[in-house]
C-alpha cells in the first residue's frame, strides 16, 4: 500500500470513529486536505440542534424573523405594537407548507378569504389583495387584527385563530364558517333557531366585553356573524376594527342608578375611554354615538349593533334595505330612526322588548350583553 493510500484509509477510519464522538480530527499531516473532497460532517451540524428542535423532530421552530419578515416590516413601519404584542404574535408564526389552499370564499376591496387545510383541519385564510401596499392603511388594519386575534380568544361563538404566514401578503387563519344566504336576499329561520343564534351572539359579546381590558368589536353586522357548516352555531368573526380599551376609572358620568344591575353602562368599572372616528364600522348597523363622532363610548355600541342584527335575523332582511347606509345612520343619530316593530308572529313580544331597549339612543340606557344573555336564557327555559 502506498503512503497516500494509507493516509486516505487512516482518514476514513478517523471520520467514522469521530462521528460517534461528534468531532472530526484533522487529516494526517502528510495528506493534502485541499485535495480531499469531504462533505461537511452531519455530526457537526447536529451539534447545533437545541433541545426544543429535537422535540420537534429536528425541524426548525417557526419564527417571525424566518417565516414572517413582512409582518416585522409592518411592525416597524407603523410602530403601533409594543414588544410584548410582537412576542405574542410570534407564537403564531407558521410555515406555508402547513397549508393546502382551496377555493375563494369571498372577496372585498381590500382582500380575499380562501378555504384551506391546515394540518388536515378545515380553515379559512384571509389576506390583503396582492395589488394593495402592505404599508397602507389596509396593512395597518390587518396588523391590528393579527395583534388582536393573537390574544387567542377561546369561546364557542368566536372564530378560532390559528396563526399567520406569508405569501404575497400577510394572511391570518381561523375555522372555516359558512354564511347563510338565499339568492333572493330574503330568508327567515324558524323561531327556535333564530333565538339560538341570538343567544350565540350575546354569549360571544358578553365574553368579549368581560375581557380585561374589555374588547369592543365595533363592527357587529350580519356579514360578520358566521355560521358553522350545519347552520346551528354562530361565531363572531372579522376583528379588524376591534379594540381592547383600557378602563378609565373616575371618568364615567355620575348618574343616579348607574351601577351594575341597573341595565346601564354608567359604573366606573365599565367606562372605557378611547378616541375614535365616526366612520368606524358599517353605517347601517352603527351606533348613534359613533356616527356623531363622540370621543368616548362604551361596549354599548356593540349592543346597539346587535339589536339591528337581531331585527335582521327575525325579519329576514337588512333594516331599511331600500335606503343607503349613511342615511340610515344619520337619521338614527339625529331623529332616533329605528326599524318597524315586527309582528308577534315574526318575533315573540318578550324579545321585541329586549331589542327596543338595546337600540336606545344613548349608550347608558342600553342593557349589557351579559344581562340580555340571562334574559334570553330565562325566556328559553320557560318555553
Secondary structure, DSSP 8 states (H G I E B T S, - for coil): --HHHHHHHHHHHHHHHHHHHT------TTS-GGG------HHHHHTT--HHHHHTTS-----HHHH-HHHHHHHHHH----HHHHHHHHTTB--GGGEEEEEEEEE-SSEEEEEEEETTEEEEEEEE-TTS-TTSHHHHHHHHHHHHHTT----TTB--EEEEEESSSEEEEEE--B----TTS-----HHHHHHHHHHHHHHHHHHHTSSSEEE----SGGGEEE-TTS--EEE---TT-EEE-B-TT-S---TT-STTTTSS-SGGG-BB----TTSS-GGG--HHHHTT-SB--THHHHHHHHHHHHHHHHSS-TTTTS-HHHHHHHHHHH--------TTTS-HHHHHHHHHHT-SSGGGS--HHHHHHHHHHHHHH-
